[in-house]
Amino acid sequence: MSREYRSGEWFAVPIGGRSPVAALVLRLAPRVAGAYVFPEAYGEARASEALWAGRVYDRGLRERRWTRIGRLRGFDEAAWPAPRGEVLDAALFEPAIVAALAGQTFERPRRAIYDLQPPFGAARLATLPPDAVVQWRRELSGGDLELVSRAFAARADLTVRLYGRASSQLGDVRPAIPATRWQFGDGVRELAIGAQALAIRLHGDELDARTIEGALQLRSLTVSAGTLVNAAALRDFPRLEKLDLVGVRVDDADAIFTLPNVVALRCKRVERVTSLAALARHPTLRFLALEELTHVDDLRALATIPHLESLEISGAWQFEIEDLSFLRSMPQLERLRVDIGGMRKNAEIYAWRPFAVPPLFDSLTI
């Protein structure tokens, strides 16, 4: 069962790569807690001396991911006002604390998205912030394409997304724009050979992995909402380190699990995955997220991955606590999130030892 907690209690919060911090918590609302964070628990702590104060979802408390270490002596709720601001989930709470420990202000990762509607002026293109996503769906005329080309001449930080009719114009656009990240909507026509990262939403269509042969610089690939065939061709990308598959059907799951240089892998609602045996002893894998793989019945291959430091297993209600007992013998595993059906089972696993929270996969930088 889930654990209850009271305002004024101290909890140790695991932080990856360093000692835990101490959080004095307040019960604010259903599923929401206030947290005053200190480098360690103090007998005479004051709200004004906190390293960080904010609101968090309290699942980490209820599932016993945070370890109760006592209660503040003489706690007076009036001296600890409810923090304000956005409610952070566990994956954002840790970066906020790490920033505070470094004397920095935490800013939630956001990417500005600009939808260009031709005709447009050079002034708007000149104000694009770093790492913006620029997208358009109508084909660019010669004048607009020239404007875009000039504006992006020194902007390899941008992500360019073509969708709708614009995707048919890729052959004209790609040589004119030096962006290193490209996204494609409404099917795949042709892909950018020089890209370092690709995000491809198939909308039910099929992607033949051989289509992107020659993308020797490719380091990150996201494929969602469709079918991936000839997956074995991904072995031809020597720099591919991050692979994200969401809502796809694959013709060869073992080919995905044996890509030799992948460091981060997420498989979410991937059809035809019934076995993880091919992941055994993977030489480079460090971050792994397995989400809603309902036909997998054995997780023991994960115990043999020598450098695995972050693991997420969610939507896996087919498993019992003993099916994850191998986690006890994985000292290199620092970060864990599990959802095997009910807070009680999850809490028992978190009680084995302190685990930090896995990073957000979408924001993970290798």
C-alpha positions as CSV (number, residue, x, y, z in Angstrom):
1,M,0.0,0.0,0.0
2,S,1.1,3.6,-0.5
3,R,2.8,5.4,2.4
4,E,1.1,8.4,4.1
5,Y,3.2,11.4,5.2
6,R,2.8,14.5,7.4
7,S,3.8,18.1,7.0
8,G,7.1,18.7,8.8
9,E,8.7,15.4,8.0
10,W,12.2,15.0,6.6
11,F,13.0,12.8,3.7
12,A,16.2,11.8,2.0
13,V,15.9,12.3,-1.8
14,P,18.4,10.3,-4.0
15,I,20.2,12.4,-6.6
16,G,22.2,10.7,-9.3
17,G,25.9,11.0,-9.0
18,R,26.0,12.6,-5.6
19,S,24.8,12.3,-2.0
20,P,21.1,12.5,-1.3
21,V,19.6,15.9,-0.3
22,A,17.1,16.4,2.5
23,A,13.6,17.7,1.8
24,L,11.2,18.9,4.5
25,V,7.7,18.3,3.0
26,L,4.3,19.8,3.4
27,R,1.0,18.2,2.4
28,L,-0.7,20.7,0.1
29,A,-3.3,18.9,-2.0
30,P,-4.1,15.5,-3.3
31,R,-1.0,14.2,-5.1
32,V,0.9,17.4,-4.5
33,A,3.5,18.2,-1.8
34,G,5.5,21.2,-1.0
35,A,9.3,20.7,-0.6
36,Y,11.9,22.8,1.1
37,V,15.3,21.3,0.1
38,F,18.5,21.5,2.1
39,P,21.9,19.8,1.6
40,E,21.2,17.8,4.8
41,A,18.6,17.7,7.5
42,Y,18.9,20.4,10.2
43,G,17.5,20.5,13.7
44,E,17.0,24.2,13.5
45,A,16.1,24.6,9.8
46,R,14.3,27.7,8.6
47,A,12.3,28.2,5.4
48,S,14.4,31.2,4.4
49,E,17.6,29.1,4.4
50,A,16.3,26.4,2.0
51,L,18.4,25.7,-1.0
52,W,15.3,25.3,-3.1
53,A,11.5,25.4,-2.4
54,G,8.7,24.4,-4.7
55,R,5.9,22.0,-5.4
56,V,6.2,18.4,-6.6
57,Y,4.0,15.5,-7.3
58,D,4.1,13.2,-4.2
59,R,4.4,9.8,-5.9
60,G,8.0,9.6,-4.8
61,L,6.8,9.9,-1.2
62,R,3.9,7.5,-1.5
63,E,6.0,4.8,-3.3
64,R,8.8,5.1,-0.8
65,R,11.3,6.3,-3.3
66,W,12.2,9.0,-0.8
67,T,13.4,7.7,2.6
68,R,11.8,9.1,5.7
69,I,14.6,10.3,8.1
70,G,12.6,12.0,10.9
71,R,10.5,15.1,11.7
72,L,11.6,18.7,12.3
73,R,11.6,19.3,16.0
74,G,9.0,21.9,17.0
75,F,7.6,22.1,13.5
76,D,5.3,25.2,13.1
77,E,3.3,25.1,9.9
78,A,2.9,28.9,10.0
79,A,6.6,29.3,9.6
80,W,6.7,27.2,6.4
81,P,4.4,28.8,3.8
82,A,3.2,26.7,0.9
83,P,5.6,27.2,-2.0
84,R,4.3,28.6,-5.2
85,G,5.0,27.8,-8.9
86,E,4.6,24.9,-11.3
87,V,4.2,21.4,-9.9
88,L,7.3,19.3,-11.0
89,D,7.3,15.6,-11.6
90,A,10.2,13.5,-10.5
91,A,12.1,13.8,-13.7
92,L,12.2,17.6,-13.5
93,F,12.7,17.8,-9.7
94,E,16.2,16.4,-9.8
95,P,17.5,18.9,-12.5
96,A,16.0,21.7,-10.4
97,I,17.9,20.6,-7.4
98,V,21.1,20.1,-9.3
99,A,20.8,23.6,-10.7
100,A,20.2,25.0,-7.2
101,L,23.3,23.2,-5.8
102,A,25.3,24.8,-8.6
103,G,23.9,28.3,-7.7
104,Q,21.9,28.4,-10.9
105,T,18.2,29.0,-11.7
106,F,16.4,26.0,-13.1
107,E,14.5,26.6,-16.4
108,R,12.2,23.8,-17.6
109,P,13.4,22.5,-21.0
110,R,11.3,24.1,-23.7
111,R,11.8,24.5,-27.4
112,A,10.1,27.3,-29.2
113,I,8.1,26.3,-32.3
114,Y,7.6,28.7,-35.1
115,D,5.1,28.0,-37.9
116,L,6.1,29.9,-41.0
117,Q,3.2,31.0,-43.2
118,P,4.5,32.3,-46.6
119,P,5.0,35.1,-47.4
120,F,7.0,36.1,-44.4
121,G,9.6,38.8,-43.7
122,A,13.3,38.6,-42.8
123,A,12.6,40.4,-39.5
124,R,10.8,37.4,-38.0
125,L,13.5,35.0,-39.1
126,A,16.2,37.1,-37.5
127,T,14.6,36.8,-34.1
128,L,14.5,33.0,-33.8
129,P,15.9,31.9,-30.4
130,P,18.6,29.1,-30.1
131,D,17.4,25.5,-30.7
132,A,14.0,26.6,-32.1
133,V,11.9,24.3,-34.2
134,V,10.9,26.0,-37.5
135,Q,8.2,24.4,-39.5
136,W,6.0,25.0,-42.5
137,R,3.5,23.0,-44.6
138,R,3.1,25.1,-47.8
139,E,5.8,24.9,-50.5
140,L,8.2,27.8,-50.4
141,S,8.4,30.1,-53.4
142,G,11.8,31.2,-54.7
143,G,11.8,34.5,-52.7
144,D,10.8,32.8,-49.5
145,L,13.3,30.0,-49.9
146,E,16.0,32.6,-50.5
147,L,15.0,34.4,-47.3
148,V,15.1,31.2,-45.3
149,S,18.4,30.2,-46.7
150,R,20.0,33.5,-45.8
151,A,18.5,33.6,-42.3
152,F,19.7,30.0,-41.5
153,A,23.1,30.3,-43.0
154,A,24.8,30.2,-39.6
155,R,22.0,28.5,-37.7
156,A,22.9,24.8,-37.5
157,D,21.3,24.7,-34.0
158,L,17.8,24.9,-35.5
159,T,15.4,22.0,-36.2
160,V,13.5,22.2,-39.4
161,R,10.3,20.4,-39.8
162,L,8.5,19.9,-43.1
163,Y,5.0,18.6,-43.2
164,G,2.0,18.5,-45.6
165,R,2.9,19.6,-49.1
166,A,6.2,21.1,-48.0
167,S,7.7,17.6,-47.5
168,S,7.7,17.1,-51.3
169,Q,10.1,20.1,-51.6
170,L,12.8,18.6,-49.5
171,G,15.2,18.2,-52.4
172,D,15.2,22.0,-52.9
173,V,15.2,23.0,-49.2
174,R,17.8,20.7,-47.8
175,P,20.8,22.0,-49.8
176,A,19.8,25.6,-48.9
177,I,19.5,25.2,-45.1
178,P,22.3,24.0,-42.9
179,A,20.1,22.8,-40.0
180,T,21.5,19.6,-38.5
181,R,18.1,18.3,-37.2
182,W,15.2,17.6,-39.4
183,Q,11.7,16.3,-38.7
184,F,9.2,15.0,-41.2
185,G,5.4,14.8,-41.0
186,D,2.8,13.2,-43.2
187,G,4.9,10.3,-44.4
188,V,8.5,10.1,-45.6
189,R,9.7,11.1,-49.0
190,E,13.4,11.7,-48.8
191,L,15.7,12.2,-45.8
192,A,18.5,14.6,-45.0
193,I,21.8,12.8,-45.5
194,G,23.9,15.3,-43.4
195,A,21.6,15.3,-40.4
196,Q,22.7,14.4,-36.9
197,A,19.2,13.8,-35.5
198,L,16.0,12.8,-37.3
199,A,12.5,12.7,-35.9
200,I,10.0,10.9,-38.2
201,R,6.3,10.7,-37.5
202,L,4.9,8.2,-40.0
203,H,1.1,8.8,-39.5
204,G,0.6,5.1,-40.2
205,D,3.0,4.9,-43.1
206,E,6.0,2.6,-43.5
207,L,9.7,3.6,-43.2
208,D,12.3,1.4,-44.8
209,A,15.4,1.9,-42.8
210,R,17.4,1.5,-46.0
211,T,15.9,4.9,-47.1
212,I,18.4,6.7,-44.9
213,E,21.5,4.8,-46.1
214,G,24.5,7.1,-46.2
215,A,23.5,9.2,-43.1
216,L,26.9,8.6,-41.6
217,Q,26.6,11.5,-39.2
218,L,23.3,10.3,-37.7
219,R,23.5,10.1,-33.9
220,S,19.8,10.2,-32.8
221,L,16.7,8.7,-34.5
222,T,13.1,8.9,-33.5
223,V,10.4,6.9,-35.3
224,S,6.8,7.0,-34.2
225,A,3.3,6.0,-35.3
226,G,4.0,3.6,-38.2
227,T,6.0,0.6,-39.4
228,L,9.8,0.2,-39.5
229,V,11.0,-2.4,-42.0
230,N,14.5,-3.6,-42.7
231,A,15.5,-2.5,-39.2
232,A,18.8,-4.3,-39.6
233,A,20.0,-1.5,-42.0
234,L,20.4,0.7,-38.9
235,R,23.6,-1.2,-38.2
236,D,25.1,0.8,-41.0
237,F,25.0,4.1,-39.0
238,P,28.3,4.0,-37.0
239,R,27.4,7.0,-34.9
240,L,23.9,6.1,-34.0
241,E,23.8,6.4,-30.1
242,K,20.1,7.2,-29.3
243,L,17.1,5.4,-30.7
244,D,13.5,6.2,-29.8
245,L,10.7,4.0,-31.0
246,V,7.2,5.0,-30.1
247,G,4.0,3.3,-31.3
248,V,5.7,1.4,-34.1
249,R,5.7,-2.1,-35.6
250,V,9.1,-3.5,-36.3
251,D,10.0,-6.4,-38.6
252,D,13.1,-7.4,-36.6
253,A,13.2,-6.5,-32.9
254,D,16.5,-8.4,-32.4
255,A,18.2,-6.1,-34.9
256,I,17.1,-3.1,-32.8
257,F,18.4,-4.7,-29.6
258,T,21.8,-5.5,-31.0
259,L,22.8,-2.2,-32.6
260,P,26.4,-2.0,-31.5
261,N,26.9,1.6,-30.5
262,V,23.5,2.6,-29.0
263,V,23.8,4.2,-25.6
264,A,20.1,5.2,-25.1
265,L,17.1,3.1,-26.2
266,R,13.4,3.6,-25.7
267,C,10.8,1.1,-26.9
268,K,7.3,2.3,-26.2
269,R,4.3,0.3,-27.5
270,V,6.5,-1.5,-30.0
271,E,4.7,-4.3,-31.6
272,R,6.2,-7.8,-32.1
273,V,8.5,-7.5,-29.2
274,T,8.1,-10.7,-27.2
275,S,11.7,-11.3,-25.9
276,L,14.5,-9.2,-24.6
277,A,17.1,-11.9,-24.9
278,A,19.0,-10.1,-27.6
279,L,19.8,-7.3,-25.2
280,A,21.9,-9.6,-23.1
281,R,25.5,-8.3,-22.5
282,H,24.9,-5.2,-24.8
283,P,28.3,-3.5,-24.7
284,T,27.4,0.2,-24.8
285,L,23.8,0.6,-23.5
286,R,23.5,3.0,-20.5
287,F,19.9,4.3,-20.7
288,L,17.0,1.9,-21.3
289,A,13.2,2.6,-21.3
290,L,10.8,-0.2,-21.8
291,E,7.2,1.0,-21.8
292,E,4.0,-0.9,-22.4
293,L,5.7,-4.0,-23.9
294,T,2.8,-6.2,-22.8
295,H,4.0,-9.4,-24.6
296,V,7.4,-9.6,-22.9
297,D,7.5,-12.3,-20.2
298,D,11.1,-12.3,-19.0
299,L,13.4,-9.4,-17.9
300,R,16.4,-11.3,-16.8
301,A,18.5,-10.4,-19.8
302,L,18.7,-6.9,-18.4
303,A,20.8,-8.1,-15.5
304,T,23.7,-8.9,-17.9
305,I,24.0,-5.4,-19.4
306,P,27.3,-4.3,-17.9
307,H,27.0,-0.5,-18.1
308,L,23.3,0.0,-17.7
309,E,22.9,3.0,-15.3
310,S,19.3,4.1,-15.9
311,L,16.2,1.8,-16.4
312,E,12.6,2.5,-16.8
313,I,10.0,-0.3,-16.9
314,S,6.4,1.0,-17.1
315,G,3.0,-0.4,-18.0
316,A,4.4,-3.9,-17.2
317,W,1.6,-5.3,-15.1
318,Q,2.4,-8.8,-16.2
319,F,5.3,-8.9,-13.8
320,E,5.5,-9.6,-10.1
321,I,8.1,-8.3,-7.6
322,E,10.2,-11.4,-7.8
323,D,10.5,-11.0,-11.6
324,L,12.6,-7.9,-10.9
325,S,14.7,-9.4,-8.1
326,F,17.8,-9.3,-10.4
327,L,17.9,-5.5,-9.8
328,R,19.4,-6.3,-6.4
329,S,22.6,-7.6,-8.1
330,M,23.1,-4.6,-10.4
331,P,25.3,-2.2,-8.5
332,Q,25.9,0.0,-11.6
333,L,22.2,0.8,-11.8
334,E,21.7,4.3,-10.3
335,R,18.3,5.3,-11.7
336,L,15.1,3.4,-11.8
337,R,11.4,3.9,-12.5
338,V,9.0,0.9,-12.3
339,D,5.3,0.5,-12.8
340,I,4.3,-3.1,-12.5
341,G,0.8,-2.5,-11.4
342,G,0.1,-0.8,-8.1
343,M,2.0,1.4,-5.7
344,R,2.6,-1.4,-3.2
345,K,4.6,-3.5,-5.6
346,N,6.5,-0.5,-6.9
347,A,7.3,0.6,-3.3
348,E,8.7,-2.7,-2.4
349,I,11.2,-2.5,-5.2
350,Y,12.2,1.1,-4.4
351,A,12.8,-0.1,-0.8
352,W,15.7,-2.4,-1.9
353,R,18.0,0.6,-2.1
354,P,17.9,4.3,-3.1
355,F,17.4,4.9,-6.8
356,A,17.5,8.3,-8.5
357,V,14.9,9.1,-11.1
358,P,15.7,8.4,-14.8
359,P,16.1,11.5,-17.0
360,L,13.4,12.5,-19.4
361,F,14.2,10.5,-22.5
362,D,13.1,13.2,-24.9
363,S,15.6,15.7,-23.3
364,L,18.4,13.1,-22.9
365,T,21.7,14.3,-24.4
366,I,24.4,11.7,-25.0
